[in-house]
Amino acid sequence: MFYPAEPNGPGQPPNKRRKGHSEEQGSSFTDSASDKNHLIPGRVSLISHEKMRKLVAQHISQRLPDCDEVFPWLHGYSGATNPPHSCQWLAVIRSQPLSQGLIENSGLLKSSLDPHEFLMTLEPRKHHLESLLSNVGGILNLTSAEIKILTSACERHKLLPFLISDAKAQSWFGVGANKHSVGKSSSKHDPPRNWKQPGMFRRFDLQVAKFVEMSRNCVVYCLDQTTHYTSCPCCGLALLIHVARRIVDPKGNFRISVLDSTQIDPEWWGTPPMKVNALKKVHNSQLASDFDVASFNNWDRDLFYRERLEISKMSSASCISADASVWCGNSTDFEIYRLYNGDAMNAKPVNASVTSPDTVVTLPNLRSSNDDELIDTQLFNLPRPSKPWRLFLHCSESSCLPELSKVTSLIEHVQRKTPLAQTLISFPNSGSIGLGNLNLDSIKVILNMCLLLYSVGKHTNCGSLIYCSDGYTETSFLLVAFLIFVWDQPLDKVLVRLHGEVNRPFFLFPIDLQVLGHLQILLREQSPRRTEPESSSLDVDPELFSKMFFTKVSDNLNLLQLKGPLPSKILPHLYLGSLEHAQNPKLLQEIGIKNIVSVGETMPWLLAAISRKRSLTVSDINDQKTCTRPSISSASSASQIPSLQGSFLKRENGCAIIEENGFRVLHITNLDDNGEDHLLSQLDEVLSFIEECYNRQEKVLVHCMVGVSRSATVCIAECMRRLNCDVLRAYLYVRVRRLNIIIQPNLMFVYELCKWQETHGRPSHVDWHIICRAISELNSVYF
């Protein structure tokens, strides 16, 4: 383990330092280059194409170690214990981008890494590189030639010779270590936090460095050189990695090599080398270039790209009105419709047998072909409204309420049945209109915006599109206000219909629920279901305006107590939610949920039932007549449920089934989100229960405390099985459909999902450390 020492080494000036073997023999980098197998004897070797092929095959054949072998070591920083060495893993690192004329982000081998992903950043104003490398050289017996190569590599890549997982190096040179003098040693500085501290068992950002620590072989490659003795940066980077590895693992048996070949087997490519012209598109309406197709096929990289595609698929434009005139969608829908000049409905339909229309997760590898339109329809949903869109309402954070005069002028225009040109109006995003700024003028604008949408469908042959960036976050307030207006139904009924009948994703903030709870009085009073509007504007009765603020908001489903407010629909039969959702039986009944999986949390209304129910054997589960579902009483509340009769069925692995008040609950005990408790032993049992619900054509809610870790892990596993996809694709699928709540399964749970996939013989297309890198990149925007 490296400890900072005096600038000239461990208590001695450089000229008194003990010489390493190569230095004693007067070797230099140039001299050592004459060795056909080594660039730097004892530190960096060359590897042939044939040897590389064997290492790749060996790596692919490796099974993941059992959890107990790698945890809790994977959770925290390195230093206290040596890394596990049971795997013959291969780490592949690219030393430099491709040469001019080729796309920089192409030419990537599968699972290849960038050194900036696992080595600490060099900050010239903070780090005294010469003193630092002198200390390192003294500890590792580096020759003066090797220190020169190391210095050049550090400066070229702007990196330090320390892994980001190195506890001691982080305490001295990492973020927040500005106060430490580089050249001074001290015993007062401890490594970063113990892994049991909050947040440490979600350190996905450390896992690439952890993987490098565990890898038996690290191979550096580039595609511009066939020899690596002169200008190629591969040798310097390889030495940099060797030093970083040796510092944290002084006795480890590992090998750092440079690929001495530009011959690459086709199956090694993640993204093959591509010329710049692969970015071009043949015609203006083409959406995906050849490079876009190649990037999509490489799930190792840029999960942001696939997340954007998945969001645009999941929230693509759908009709929300009975007359097919009002649609809600996302910015991609708007851009594609504009690109096609409103003619997207004439595009070729996607082959339904290839993929579900609302996901890219189940897409196989795409092939670039002359039929660019077919590829576009696989990656994007092309809007096909039955009426051409002419009114576009863009909801965004930067928007203010439009002027009332502009809105009423448009209403008057369409009521005269005059052709409407394409018109764009901006509207504030959900969560931005509070009770404090809900004055008479703002209410008039909201009411007349609803009237405008209604009038376009009523008096013209045109349609309207309400849209925002992700298709739901910013639009939900206006969308729900309009539906209350045209349906003449209370807020809770509208939300249930929007969720079930219309099947439209939405997300209302607590302030939206409060405002709409009061505003629904005026919206329903002016609804065209009661009186057909005769004028070009709706006015607000002052008495009714005052009354709405003093009227108690009706909240039969306790929506104000929830965050969301509904549980997230992941699959038609699968819902993901929180303990608050599980404690709201009336809401679950409205949605049609009859089954609950409680992952490590106990609903209060089940406590009494668990304490008094009798146990049955596993063989009794499918045979007991007492398992017949009792009828659901819509009048039952959570406080009444414990007094009702039910049955208690004992399953294996600490799972229990309770039937109570028409709900069938699978209860999992002794499972906390602490980085220590295992879910793998119970996962098959849980999935078996969900399968039973699926076969009954019934919906099931999976919940834990918040609905982001334990229950999200179960939902990912169900999506892996149901969609026949790997961990990363299922993770993305669930993540997008949890809407505004970020799922955060801990490291142990994600690793167990990989083990579950492996145990069930499902192919793994993405390595463990690459999955962690992808999750870290996605979460870096929010944390």
C-alpha positions, -999 to 999 in steps of 0.1 A, spaced: 0 0 0 13 35 -9 17 61 18 29 96 9 64 102 21 90 130 19 95 144 -16 127 125 -22 114 91 -13 111 71 19 135 91 40 163 91 14 173 113 -15 168 97 -49 205 90 -54 206 69 -23 175 49 -33 180 12 -38 182 4 -75 158 -19 -92 169 -49 -111 167 -33 -145 184 -1 -133 213 -20 -119 219 -35 -153 218 -1 -169 186 -8 -189 165 20 -204 132 20 -222 150 20 -256 173 -9 -245 144 -30 -232 125 -25 -264 149 -49 -281 131 -77 -261 105 -91 -285 82 -100 -257 85 -70 -233 83 -33 -236 94 -28 -200 108 -61 -186 90 -72 -155 63 -46 -159 48 -43 -194 48 -71 -220 36 -75 -255 7 -98 -264 0 -114 -297 -33 -117 -315 -35 -154 -308 -28 -150 -271 -54 -122 -270 -79 -146 -285 -73 -171 -258 -77 -145 -230 -110 -132 -245 -123 -168 -247 -112 -174 -211 -129 -142 -199 -162 -150 -216 -162 -185 -201 -158 -172 -165 -187 -175 -141 -192 -147 -116 -178 -155 -81 -203 -162 -53 -214 -131 -35 -195 -140 -4 -163 -140 -23 -165 -104 -35 -187 -87 -9 -182 -66 11 -149 -60 -7 -168 -45 -37 -187 -21 -15 -159 2 -4 -125 16 -11 -95 -7 -13 -67 -10 11 -77 -30 42 -78 -63 24 -64 -77 -9 -87 -80 -39 -102 -114 -47 -81 -133 -72 -103 -162 -81 -113 -149 -116 -93 -151 -148 -109 -118 -159 -95 -96 -187 -96 -58 -186 -93 -41 -220 -82 -5 -221 -81 18 -251 -51 41 -250 -62 67 -276 -90 77 -300 -89 68 -336 -69 87 -362 -83 116 -383 -110 106 -407 -126 81 -383 -153 87 -357 -136 91 -323 -163 70 -305 -159 41 -329 -133 14 -329 -143 2 -294 -137 -34 -283 -164 -50 -262 -162 -41 -225 -133 -18 -233 -125 9 -207 -111 44 -208 -83 50 -183 -102 81 -169 -128 57 -157 -106 40 -131 -75 63 -125 -75 94 -105 -73 128 -123 -42 148 -123 -47 184 -112 -15 204 -119 -25 232 -94 -30 207 -67 -6 179 -73 32 182 -74 38 155 -100 76 153 -98 76 148 -60 47 124 -62 63 102 -88 96 103 -70 79 88 -40 62 62 -61 94 53 -79 112 48 -46 86 24 -33 83 3 -65 120 5 -75 113 22 -108 143 32 -129 149 68 -140 138 58 -175 106 43 -162 99 74 -141 104 94 -173 79 72 -192 55 74 -162 57 112 -160 50 115 -197 20 92 -195 6 111 -165 9 144 -183 -5 131 -216 -35 115 -201 -38 140 -172 -40 111 -147 -23 100 -115 -9 65 -110 -36 56 -85 -69 38 -89 -100 57 -78 -107 29 -55 -74 33 -36 -84 45 -1 -51 60 9 -46 78 -24 -81 92 -22 -75 105 13 -44 123 1 -51 133 -35 -88 130 -40 -117 154 -37 -115 174 -5 -78 166 0 -66 201 -9 -54 208 26 -30 178 25 6 186 15 16 160 -11 51 155 2 43 149 39 34 117 56 11 114 86 -8 87 103 -38 109 111 -54 106 77 -77 77 75 -91 61 44 -126 72 32 -157 59 50 -163 24 59 -186 6 35 -214 3 61 -218 40 60 -249 53 41 -243 53 4 -212 32 3 -231 1 -9 -242 20 -39 -208 30 -51 -213 19 -87 -187 45 -97 -159 25 -81 -167 -8 -98 -146 -3 -130 -115 3 -108 -125 -27 -86 -127 -48 -118 -93 -36 -129 -80 -46 -94 -94 -81 -98 -84 -87 -134 -56 -112 -139 -48 -96 -173 -50 -60 -184 -45 -53 -221 -39 -19 -235 -47 -14 -272 -49 11 -300 -55 7 -337 -29 31 -351 3 12 -344 16 -22 -351 47 -17 -330 48 1 -296 83 13 -292 83 50 -302 53 74 -305 25 51 -294 10 59 -260 2 23 -252 34 16 -233 32 46 -210 -4 39 -202 3 3 -195 31 13 -171 7 38 -154 -18 10 -149 9 -14 -136 20 11 -110 -16 18 -99 -22 -19 -96 10 -27 -77 4 1 -52 -29 -14 -40 -19 -50 -45 19 -54 -39 19 -92 -40 -8 -97 -66 -2 -120 -96 -13 -100 -126 0 -91 -160 -2 -57 -179 2 -61 -217 0 -41 -249 -17 -57 -279 9 -60 -305 -15 -63 -334 -42 -44 -353 -59 -76 -363 -92 -77 -345 -116 -106 -346 -152 -95 -357 -168 -108 -325 -145 -86 -304 -160 -54 -317 -184 -33 -296 -185 -5 -321 -163 -12 -352 -141 16 -367 -163 39 -388 -155 68 -411 -169 102 -405 -193 98 -435 -212 72 -414 -227 102 -395 -244 115 -427 -280 108 -435 -291 102 -471 -322 124 -469 -336 151 -446 -363 129 -430 -339 101 -421 -336 98 -383 -308 73 -377 -274 73 -393 -252 43 -398 -232 53 -367 -264 57 -347 -273 21 -356 -238 9 -346 -240 28 -314 -274 14 -305 -261 -22 -311 -232 -16 -286 -249 -17 -252 -215 -13 -235 -216 24 -242 -238 55 -239 -268 42 -220 -281 79 -221 -288 74 -258 -309 42 -252 -326 59 -223 -337 88 -245 -350 63 -271 -368 43 -244 -384 74 -230 -396 85 -264 -410 50 -270 -427 47 -237 -443 82 -237 -449 85 -275 -479 104 -286 -513 89 -277 -548 101 -281 -566 113 -249 -599 125 -263 -629 107 -276 -630 126 -308 -593 118 -316 -584 154 -317 -562 159 -286 -530 140 -282 -502 140 -256 -466 131 -264 -430 141 -261 -405 164 -279 -394 136 -302 -429 132 -315 -430 170 -322 -397 170 -339 -404 139 -361 -438 153 -370 -423 186 -380 -395 168 -399 -420 148 -419 -441 179 -425 -471 161 -408 -468 132 -432 -454 106 -406 -486 86 -408 -476 74 -443 -443 58 -430 -440 21 -430 -454 4 -399 -430 -14 -376 -430 -52 -377 -448 -61 -345 -433 -95 -345 -398 -79 -341 -404 -57 -311 -430 -43 -288 -439 -8 -302 -432 9 -268 -397 -3 -261 -362 -7 -276 -352 -32 -250 -364 -62 -270 -349 -50 -303 -323 -73 -317 -291 -59 -333 -301 -36 -361 -285 -40 -395 -277 -9 -416 -295 -13 -449 -308 6 -478 -342 7 -461 -335 35 -436 -372 40 -430 -375 5 -415 -347 12 -391 -362 46 -381 -396 29 -373 -378 4 -351 -360 30 -331 -387 56 -330 -425 57 -330 -436 78 -359 -467 99 -350 -498 88 -370 -527 111 -358 -560 106 -374 -563 144 -377 -534 165 -387 -519 184 -357 -521 222 -360 -521 233 -324 -490 225 -304 -488 232 -266 -453 230 -253 -450 227 -216 -416 236 -201 -399 250 -171 -390 283 -188 -426 290 -199 -451 314 -184 -488 314 -188 -498 327 -223 -517 359 -226 -554 355 -223 -561 377 -253 -540 354 -275 -559 323 -263 -593 338 -267 -584 351 -302 -575 315 -312 -607 302 -298 -627 327 -318 -607 318 -349 -615 281 -347 -651 286 -337 -656 304 -370 -643 271 -386 -615 291 -403 -585 269 -413 -559 269 -385 -522 273 -394 -496 255 -373 -496 273 -340 -472 268 -311 -481 280 -275 -459 277 -245 -474 267 -211 -458 264 -176 -446 230 -165 -463 208 -138 -454 218 -103 -449 255 -111 -484 268 -105 -491 270 -68 -520 282 -47 -501 315 -41 -502 325 -78 -536 310 -85 -554 343 -90 -584 352 -112 -563 360 -143 -543 328 -141 -575 307 -137 -591 323 -167 -560 314 -188 -562 277 -176 -599 275 -183 -596 289 -217 -567 268 -226 -589 238 -220 -616 254 -241 -592 260 -269 -582 223 -270 -619 214 -270 -628 239 -297 -601 228 -321 -615 192 -321 -651 204 -321 -650 230 -349 -621 219 -372 -608 188 -388 -574 194 -370 -559 180 -339 -537 193 -310 -505 179 -294 -496 186 -258 -459 178 -254 -428 181 -233 -393 167 -232 -401 133 -216 -438 132 -224 -452 134 -189 -433 155 -163 -441 190 -176 -475 182 -193 -493 164 -165 -509 195 -149 -524 208 -182 -534 173 -193 -553 165 -161 -570 199 -160 -582 194 -196 -596 159 -188 -614 172 -157 -629 199 -180 -641 176 -208 -650 145 -187 -667 165 -159 -653 141 -133 -635 147 -100 -597 146 -99 -594 111 -84 -617 95 -110 -598 113 -138 -564 100 -126 -577 64 -125 -592 67 -160 -561 84 -174 -540 56 -159 -562 26 -168 -585 36 -197 -562 60 -216 -530 42 -205 -511 75 -204 -480 80 -182 -482 111 -159 -467 125 -128 -483 151 -106 -464 169 -79 -481 174 -45 -487 211 -53 -504 200 -86 -528 178 -66 -536 207 -42 -542 232 -70 -563 208 -92 -582 198 -61 -595 233 -58 -596 241 -95 -617 211 -104 -648 230 -90 -645 256 -118 -634 232 -144 -664 210 -139 -688 239 -136 -677 251 -171 -675 216 -186 -691 212 -221 -708 181 -207 -729 205 -187 -733 234 -211 -720 238 -246 -697 269 -247 -713 296 -268 -688 324 -265 -651 326 -275 -640 327 -238 -649 314 -204 -654 337 -175 -652 330 -138 -680 338 -115 -665 358 -86 -686 340 -60 -676 306 -73 -640 318 -74 -641 326 -37 -660 294 -29 -634 271 -45 -608 282 -19 -630 275 10 -643 242 -2 -627 211 13 -609 192 -14 -624 157 -20 -597 131 -18 -614 97 -16 -582 79 -26 -558 98 -2 -538 110 -32 -523 139 -13 -505 114 10 -488 97 -19 -458 107 -41 -465 101 -77 -494 97 -70 -501 62 -84 -478 32 -84 -458 28 -116 -471 4 -142 -440 -16 -154 -458 -44 -173 -496 -48 -178 -496 -72 -148 -467 -57 -128 -467 -25 -107 -439 -10 -87 -446 12 -57 -440 22 -21 -453 11 13 -477 41 11 -493 26 -20 -496 -8 -3 -513 8 27 -540 23 4 -563 -6 -4 -590 15 -19 -566 30 -45 -553 -5 -54 -589 -17 -58 -596 12 -82 -566 3 -103 -576 -34 -102 -546 -47 -82 -555 -78 -62 -520 -91 -53 -492 -76 -33 -455 -85 -29 -442 -69 3 -404 -70 0 -389 -67 35 -416 -43 47 -448 -51 66 -481 -32 60 -496 -23 94 -529 -38 85 -512 -72 80 -495 -73 114 -526 -86 132 -532 -111 104 -497 -125 105 -499 -130 143 -530 -151 142 -530 -171 110 -521 -208 110 -493 -223 89 -497 -247 61 -471 -268 43 -458 -258 8 -477 -288 -7 -510 -274 7 -507 -241 -12 -524 -251 -44 -548 -276 -28 -564 -257 1 -599 -247 -6 -594 -219 19 -572 -202 -8 -604 -192 -27 -603 -154 -31 -629 -137 -9 -649 -109 -26 -635 -74 -22 -655 -51 -1 -652 -16 -15 -663 -2 18 -634 -17 37 -607 6 50 -571 -2 61 -582 0 97 -610 -26 92 -588 -51 73 -573 -69 104 -607 -78 117 -616 -97 85 -611 -134 80 -583 -148 58 -558 -176 55 -520 -177 61 -499 -199 39 -462 -206 47 -437 -209 18 -400 -216 17 -372 -191 22 -390 -169 48 -419 -161 24 -455 -162 36 -488 -158 17 -516 -140 35 -551 -137 19 -569 -108 35 -598 -86 24 -596 -98 -12 -558 -92 -14 -533 -120 -18 -500 -109 -2 -466 -125 -5 -447 -113 25 -409 -114 26 -392 -110 59 -357 -102 71 -346 -83 40 -332 -48 45 -316 -25 20 -283 -25 39 -259 -41 14 -257 -73 34 -290 -90 31 -294 -114 2 -324 -115 -21 -312 -142 -45 -323 -171 -24 -359 -158 -24 -361 -144 -59 -374 -176 -76 -401 -179 -50 -412 -143 -55 -412 -148 -93 -432 -179 -90 -459 -159 -71 -459 -132 -98 -462 -160 -124 -493 -173 -106 -508 -137 -107 -500 -135 -144 -516 -168 -152 -547 -156 -133 -547 -125 -154 -544 -104 -123 -523 -74 -114 -496 -74 -87 -480 -46 -68 -444 -51 -57 -433 -27 -30 -407 -21 -3 -404 12 17 -399 37 -12 -400 14 -42 -365 21 -55 -342 -8 -44 -356 -41 -31 -389 -40 -50 -372 -25 -81 -348 -55 -81 -378 -79 -81 -394 -60 -110 -361 -60 -130 -359 -98 -126 -395 -102 -137 -388 -80 -168 -357 -101 -175 -379 -132 -176 -410 -118 -193 -391 -98 -220 -363 -123 -223 -336 -97 -219 -304 -93 -198 -299 -73 -166 -289 -39 -182 -318 -39 -206 -343 -48 -179 -328 -22 -156 -334 5 -182 -369 -7 -189 -379 -5 -152 -360 28 -147 -378 46 -174 -413 34 -163 -407 44 -126 -412 79 -141 -398 107 -119 -385 84 -92 -350 71 -97 -346 33 -90 -315 26 -69 -309 -12 -63 -278 -16 -42 -246 -33 -55 -255 -66 -39 -289 -67 -55 -276 -59 -90 -248 -85 -86 -274 -111 -75 -295 -103 -106 -264 -111 -127 -260 -143 -108 -296 -152 -112 -293 -146 -150 -262 -168 -150 -278 -196 -129 -308 -197 -153 -286 -201 -183 -295 -167 -198 -267 -152 -219 -249 -122 -205 -242 -97 -232 -227 -70 -209 -200 -75 -182 -207 -68 -145 -183 -38 -144 -199 -23 -176 -234 -26 -160 -221 -7 -130 -205 19 -152 -238 24 -171 -258 28 -138 -232 53 -125 -233 74 -156 -271 75 -156 -272 84 -119 -245 110 -121 -270 135 -135 -290 134 -103 -264 126 -75 
